[in-house]
Amino acid sequence: MSLRIATWNVNSLRQRLDHLDRLIETKAPDLLLLQETKLEDSIFPGDFFDERGYRHRVIAGQKSYNGVALLSRLPFEEESKQVWCDKDDKRHCSVRLAEGLEIHNFYVPSGGDKPDPAVNDKFAHKLQFLDEMAAWAGEARDRPILIAGDFNVAPLENDVWNHKRLVRSVGHSPVESGKMATLLEAGGFTDVGRHFVPMPEPLYTWWGYRFAQSYAKDYGWRLDHVWVTQPLGPRVRAHEVFRETRTWEKPSDHVPVIVDIE
């Protein structure tokens, strides 16, 4: 059996339904992990996903901000929505499938503008979130687990288009890269993206809106990740960054990352 999983920060679910339709038709994922859905659970477009075969879902949404959703063509044995940093800002949901496979969907805080927790509460929140993820991962490393989503950190030099220029920026600062390395080690994870596209090759999943030519000039960052624990590592068969979506009309600034698991 092969399982295809796609993670995508859609940056407003209601604005990207047409794009999701194209993704589903083109790539046919079995599970969809979405971030920044930006809508309350009461108005989640369940019918849209039911019609496309995603009849099993766990959602955690709020008005206008954040929000995650995990949608599946396969039934769940368990589902969960965990609160991190004592702040229920809708950044995580998870499911357990048959044979114990766990899928965790994360939306890590972006961290504001200054990479200094002493003056920037948003950055302090982000660092605490990554610390709590590492503590959790240390207790979960022996289980078959996939974590994915928008981690809002490009940890390696070639995860951004210009390391020297951006190393003092939120999302690529040394302290964030260090937290990501700690998380990776704590869970015994394999970074699937860098398994298939090793350093020093560039690998990006996000091109910002502020500069209109960011995609054309490939001024990218790798903010979206898929990691697996060691029990699951040998079963990962393929990885794709579906860059084409960034060229669609009114795109999300992120693009889907797709993995196949046997």
VOGU-3710 file (C-alpha; in Angstrom, 3 decimals, decimal comma):
1> mslriatwnv> 0,000/0,000/0,000  1,225/3,482/-0,878  0,163/6,601/0,988  0,524/10,092/-0,474  0,556/13,034/1,949  0,510/16,708/0,960  1,158/19,613/3,332  0,307/23,170/2,301  -0,009/26,536/3,976  -2,942/27,786/1,920
11> nslrqrldhl> -3,013/31,286/3,477  -6,851/31,376/3,652  -8,747/28,224/2,795  -11,735/29,998/1,287  -9,482/31,819/-1,182  -7,696/28,641/-2,271  -10,481/26,112/-2,884  -9,948/26,277/-6,647  -6,237/25,701/-6,102  -6,937/22,760/-3,823
21> drlietkapd> -9,211/21,321/-6,488  -6,337/21,496/-8,978  -3,918/19,954/-6,504  -6,297/17,082/-5,778  -6,926/16,448/-9,464  -3,224/16,631/-10,350  -1,558/14,873/-7,420  -4,363/12,864/-5,741  -3,060/12,943/-2,162  -4,603/10,547/0,326
31> llllqetkle> -4,131/13,039/3,151  -4,117/16,827/3,086  -2,428/18,788/5,875  -3,400/22,453/5,649  -2,179/25,460/7,606  -3,437/29,037/7,926  -6,986/28,054/7,102  -8,190/31,329/8,718  -11,801/30,335/9,384  -13,916/29,033/12,238
41> dsifpgdffd> -14,848/25,363/12,384  -18,542/26,261/12,004  -18,002/27,478/8,436  -15,415/24,926/7,337  -16,258/23,830/3,746  -16,826/20,182/4,604  -19,028/19,510/1,587  -16,207/20,517/-0,764  -13,916/17,881/0,719  -16,650/15,237/1,091
51> ergyrhrvia> -17,332/15,476/-2,631  -13,650/14,799/-3,335  -13,417/11,793/-1,063  -11,949/13,412/2,053  -14,683/12,330/4,426  -12,464/12,005/7,475  -11,100/15,177/9,040  -9,891/16,913/12,149  -9,982/20,705/12,133  -8,883/23,431/14,502
61> gqksyngval> -9,789/26,864/13,229  -10,409/30,420/14,294  -11,566/33,582/12,567  -9,041/35,327/10,305  -5,880/33,843/11,833  -3,921/30,588/12,029  -5,925/27,362/11,846  -5,002/23,842/10,757  -6,904/21,010/9,119  -6,089/17,382/8,398
71> lsrlpfeees> -8,263/15,711/5,778  -8,107/12,078/4,741  -9,590/9,530/2,410  -8,750/6,908/5,036  -10,467/6,540/8,415  -8,701/7,507/11,638  -8,296/5,317/14,663  -7,617/8,359/16,850  -7,469/12,133/16,486  -6,134/14,944/18,635
81> kqvwcdkddk> -5,738/18,717/18,852  -2,948/19,713/21,219  -2,472/23,133/22,836  1,098/24,434/22,932  2,601/27,154/25,132  -0,699/27,325/27,080  -2,113/29,267/24,156  -4,954/27,756/22,145  -4,156/29,491/18,877  -4,992/26,523/16,619
91> rhcsvrlaeg> -1,560/25,377/15,519  -1,682/21,594/15,715  -3,817/18,567/14,967  -2,962/14,909/14,557  -4,394/11,518/13,700  -3,424/7,884/14,109  -4,073/5,591/11,176  -4,063/1,816/10,965  -0,915/0,050/12,170  -0,160/2,960/14,502
101> leihnfyvps> 1,059/5,493/11,932  0,784/8,998/13,434  0,442/12,118/11,286  0,996/15,504/12,968  0,146/18,810/11,296  1,958/21,869/12,723  1,802/25,595/12,136  4,696/27,094/14,109  4,384/30,810/15,016  6,040/33,139/12,524
111> ggdkpdpavn> 7,844/35,120/15,226  7,304/38,749/14,271  10,008/41,028/12,903  12,926/40,999/15,365  14,854/37,838/16,322  15,181/38,895/19,949  12,896/37,316/22,580  13,735/40,081/25,064  11,991/42,726/22,968  9,679/40,632/20,778
121> dkfahklqfl> 7,011/38,532/22,501  6,090/36,860/19,215  9,638/35,608/18,788  9,718/34,383/22,387  6,485/32,477/21,693  8,058/30,873/18,632  11,123/29,708/20,542  8,985/28,288/23,334  6,841/26,469/20,782  9,927/24,840/19,230
131> demaawagea> 11,198/23,901/22,691  7,899/22,218/23,538  7,934/20,363/20,230  11,416/19,047/21,045  10,344/17,887/24,508  7,361/16,079/22,977  9,504/14,563/20,202  11,944/13,120/22,706  9,156/10,999/24,152  7,759/9,997/20,752
141> rdrpiliagd> 10,848/9,024/18,766  10,250/5,272/18,934  6,840/5,475/17,286  6,160/5,654/13,504  5,462/9,380/13,228  5,367/11,933/10,430  5,349/15,615/11,364  4,750/18,200/8,693  3,562/21,714/8,077  4,740/25,285/8,093
151> fnvaplendv> 7,557/25,346/10,665  8,387/28,968/9,760  12,120/28,273/9,908  14,563/27,767/7,055  17,319/26,153/9,143  20,145/25,494/6,669  22,269/27,900/4,649  20,857/26,747/1,311  17,286/26,826/2,611  17,273/30,540/1,742
161> wnhkrlvrsv> 18,271/32,375/-1,388  20,964/34,465/0,339  22,274/33,190/3,668  24,645/36,095/4,375  21,913/38,655/3,779  19,211/36,825/5,725  21,040/35,243/8,667  19,861/38,046/10,981  16,240/37,697/9,842  13,424/35,957/11,693
171> ghspvesgkm> 13,009/32,548/10,114  16,714/32,041/9,449  18,439/33,274/12,592  21,044/31,103/14,335  18,867/30,634/17,423  15,959/29,302/15,330  18,229/27,033/13,314  19,617/25,725/16,598  16,123/25,001/17,923  15,323/23,105/14,732
181> atlleaggft> 18,495/21,037/15,071  17,542/20,217/18,654  14,057/19,174/17,546  15,473/17,030/14,748  17,842/15,250/17,125  15,296/14,891/19,939  12,885/12,994/17,733  15,530/11,085/15,796  13,856/12,544/12,718  14,840/12,313/9,096
191> dvgrhfvpmp> 14,375/15,624/7,278  12,667/14,194/4,201  13,317/17,226/2,010  17,057/17,131/2,605  17,106/13,349/2,302  15,979/13,671/-1,312  17,606/17,041/-2,075  20,863/17,063/-0,108  22,804/20,183/0,765  24,222/22,282/-0,796
201> eplytwwgyr> 21,439/22,268/-3,389  18,907/25,050/-2,824  15,432/23,957/-1,743  12,559/26,420/-1,263  8,838/26,246/-0,481  7,973/29,940/0,103  8,343/33,096/-1,938  7,102/36,265/-0,254  4,506/38,714/-1,469  6,409/41,901/-0,598
211> faqsyakdyg> 8,640/41,719/-3,659  6,592/41,052/-6,783  9,446/39,291/-8,574  10,400/37,004/-5,679  9,307/33,850/-7,471  10,653/34,869/-10,877  14,057/35,605/-9,328  13,804/32,549/-7,046  14,203/34,512/-3,823  12,885/31,576/-1,846
221> wrldhvwvtq> 12,928/30,108/1,662  12,288/26,526/2,842  9,714/27,066/5,587  7,569/23,961/4,971  8,866/20,607/6,133  8,131/16,905/6,352  10,063/14,898/8,939  9,729/11,242/9,946  10,949/9,206/12,897  13,331/6,311/12,346
231> plgprvrahe> 10,645/3,577/12,404  9,025/5,292/9,414  12,142/6,419/7,553  12,676/3,330/5,360  9,092/3,571/4,097  9,431/7,044/2,529  9,649/6,600/-1,219  9,319/10,059/-2,824  9,316/13,796/-2,114  8,144/16,704/-4,271
241> vfretrtwek> 7,912/20,454/-3,845  5,019/21,360/-6,141  6,342/24,784/-7,168  3,841/25,219/-9,995  1,114/26,425/-7,611  3,083/29,648/-6,968  2,420/30,602/-10,614  -1,359/30,213/-10,361  -3,635/33,239/-10,172  -3,697/34,789/-6,670
251> psdhvpvivd> -1,465/32,081/-5,184  -0,532/31,299/-1,627  2,995/32,418/-0,845  3,722/28,786/0,132  3,624/25,757/-2,168  2,668/22,155/-1,351  5,199/19,573/-0,239  4,207/16,005/-1,165  5,633/12,718/0,091  4,875/9,091/-0,708
261> ie> 5,082/6,444/2,003  4,956/2,709/1,388
//
